[in-house]
Amino acid sequence: MTETVLILGGTREAATLARRLVDAHPDWRVVTSLAGRTAEPAPVAGEIRTGGFGGIAGLADFLRRERITRMIDATHPYARQISANAAEAAALAGVKLDVHTRPPWDRQPGDDWREVASEADAAAAIPPGARVFLALGSQHLAPFEARRDVHFIVRMIDPPASPLPLASHTIVTGKPGPAAEEERVLRDHAITCIVCRNSGGDGAYGKIEAARTIGIPVIMIARPA
Ligand SMILES: NC(=O)c1ccc[n+]([C@@H]2O[C@H](COP(=O)([O-])OP(=O)(O)OC[C@H]3O[C@@H](n4cnc5c(N)ncnc54)[C@H](OP(=O)(O)O)[C@@H]3O)[C@@H](O)[C@H]2O)c1
């Protein structure tokens, strides 16, 4: 049966899934939705639409208007709002919803992880005077503003649109790389601690391996419930 599939994307897994569906089902319409946060997103097979839907009602309208027969939530595990909206909108529009969430990373021998529940808890857990590699988007930095004793190296895919709310910081632009590259960044900036989320997958794992090799702690912000 021919399907019209909406993939909620913005992750490598979503792009892989789009490729797989387009190749396996040339007669299907496969649409990937991106939030539009990244200036130059990686290419995606099939169609792409960009930007918010306008909440649950907007997404439900989109599902009906485009006659979507199946929605796949392949968003990032910390993208809570869109996943919650997808569940509600699917029910409203009577569309089948599959959820593809990457499993989290597990602690390995040699890892020094300090698990915290929130960004505020992560900020409080940073040792005094640390040089911190902060692998979070610019919208998540406000809780770290109070740590004026800390120098932050903030890695972002695109340069920020407005100044960051951090007293002492350096911005490193680019995507996460393999462990050897991440190790170089950590050593070049004399990093003593990493703050990140348990994103799972291969793409962002290099920094975790590099932290293990160098022997520095990782303050790991837990996944949303
Ligand atoms: N959070 C992360 O750490 C992270 C990391 C890597 C990639 N991403 C990707 O970046 C995107 C945004 O993440 P977020 O954490 O900002 O999301 P979020 O907080 O869950 O969503 C906020 C709003 O952004 C819009 N939105 C989010 N994802 C969308 C999508 N795929 N297509 C269309 N609209 C979308 C929705 O607006 P409306 O209510 O107007 O529809 C949603 O209500 C997601 O696609 C996610 O997979 C996120």
The ligand as a Tripos MOL2 file, in Angstrom:
@<TRIPOS>MOLECULE
LIG
   48    52     1     0     0
SMALL
NO_CHARGES

@<TRIPOS>ATOM
      1 N1         17.3590   19.2460   21.5880 N.am      1 LIG1
      2 C1         18.5240   18.8780   21.1130 C.2       1 LIG1
      3 O1         19.5160   18.7500   21.8600 O.2       1 LIG1
      4 C2         18.7010   18.5550   19.6540 C.ar      1 LIG1
      5 C3         19.9220   18.0500   19.1970 C.ar      1 LIG1
      6 C4         20.0680   17.7310   17.8430 C.ar      1 LIG1
      7 C5         19.0040   17.9350   16.9840 C.ar      1 LIG1
      8 N2         17.8220   18.4190   17.4580 N.ar      1 LIG1
      9 C6         16.7120   18.5980   16.5090 C.3       1 LIG1
     10 O2         16.4280   19.9860   16.4710 O.3       1 LIG1
     11 C7         15.0180   20.1760   16.3600 C.3       1 LIG1
     12 C8         14.5490   21.1250   17.4390 C.3       1 LIG1
     13 O3         14.8570   20.5810   18.7170 O.3       1 LIG1
     14 P1         14.3060   21.2900   20.0440 P.3       1 LIG1
     15 O4         14.8950   20.5730   21.2060 O.co2     1 LIG1
     16 O5         14.4360   22.7520   19.9170 O.co2     1 LIG1
     17 O6         12.7560   20.9030   19.9170 O.3       1 LIG1
     18 P2         11.5340   21.0880   20.9350 P.3       1 LIG1
     19 O7         11.9390   21.9580   22.0670 O.co2     1 LIG1
     20 O8         10.9590   19.7600   21.2280 O.co2     1 LIG1
     21 O9         10.4840   21.8540   19.9980 O.3       1 LIG1
     22 C9         10.1890   23.2330   20.1080 C.3       1 LIG1
     23 C10         9.3460   23.6220   18.9020 C.3       1 LIG1
     24 O10        10.1460   23.6060   17.7190 O.3       1 LIG1
     25 C11         9.3900   23.0970   16.6220 C.3       1 LIG1
     26 N3         10.0140   21.8590   16.1520 N.ar      1 LIG1
     27 C12        10.8830   21.0490   16.8180 C.ar      1 LIG1
     28 N4         11.2830   20.0360   16.0500 N.ar      1 LIG1
     29 C13        10.6640   20.1920   14.8580 C.ar      1 LIG1
     30 C14        10.6760   19.4750   13.6340 C.ar      1 LIG1
     31 N5         11.4480   18.3640   13.4670 N.pl3     1 LIG1
     32 N6          9.9010   19.9450   12.6200 N.ar      1 LIG1
     33 C15         9.1510   21.0580   12.7630 C.ar      1 LIG1
     34 N7          9.1030   21.7810   13.8970 N.ar      1 LIG1
     35 C16         9.8540   21.3600   14.9220 C.ar      1 LIG1
     36 C17         7.9910   22.8850   17.1450 C.3       1 LIG1
     37 O11         7.3040   24.1130   16.9290 O.3       1 LIG1
     38 P3          5.7120   24.1470   16.7030 P.3       1 LIG1
     39 O12         5.1150   23.9440   18.0560 O.co2     1 LIG1
     40 O13         5.4720   25.5030   16.1300 O.co2     1 LIG1
     41 O14         5.3670   23.0430   15.7530 O.co2     1 LIG1
     42 C18         8.2240   22.6490   18.6140 C.3       1 LIG1
     43 O15         7.0860   22.9340   19.4190 O.3       1 LIG1
     44 C19        14.3730   18.7970   16.3880 C.3       1 LIG1
     45 O16        14.0670   18.4530   15.0600 O.3       1 LIG1
     46 C20        15.4540   17.8910   16.9510 C.3       1 LIG1
     47 O17        15.3850   16.5740   16.4330 O.3       1 LIG1
     48 C21        17.6570   18.7460   18.7660 C.ar      1 LIG1
@<TRIPOS>BOND
     1     1     2 1
     2     2     3 2
     3     2     4 1
     4     4     5 ar
     5     4    48 ar
     6     5     6 ar
     7     6     7 ar
     8     7     8 ar
     9     8     9 1
    10     8    48 ar
    11     9    10 1
    12     9    46 1
    13    10    11 1
    14    11    12 1
    15    11    44 1
    16    12    13 1
    17    13    14 1
    18    14    15 2
    19    14    16 1
    20    14    17 1
    21    17    18 1
    22    18    19 2
    23    18    20 1
    24    18    21 1
    25    21    22 1
    26    22    23 1
    27    23    24 1
    28    23    42 1
    29    24    25 1
    30    25    26 1
    31    25    36 1
    32    26    27 ar
    33    26    35 ar
    34    27    28 ar
    35    28    29 ar
    36    29    30 ar
    37    29    35 ar
    38    30    31 1
    39    30    32 ar
    40    32    33 ar
    41    33    34 ar
    42    34    35 ar
    43    36    37 1
    44    36    42 1
    45    37    38 1
    46    38    39 2
    47    38    40 1
    48    38    41 1
    49    42    43 1
    50    44    45 1
    51    44    46 1
    52    46    47 1
@<TRIPOS>SUBSTRUCTURE
     1 LIG1         1 GROUP 0 **** ****
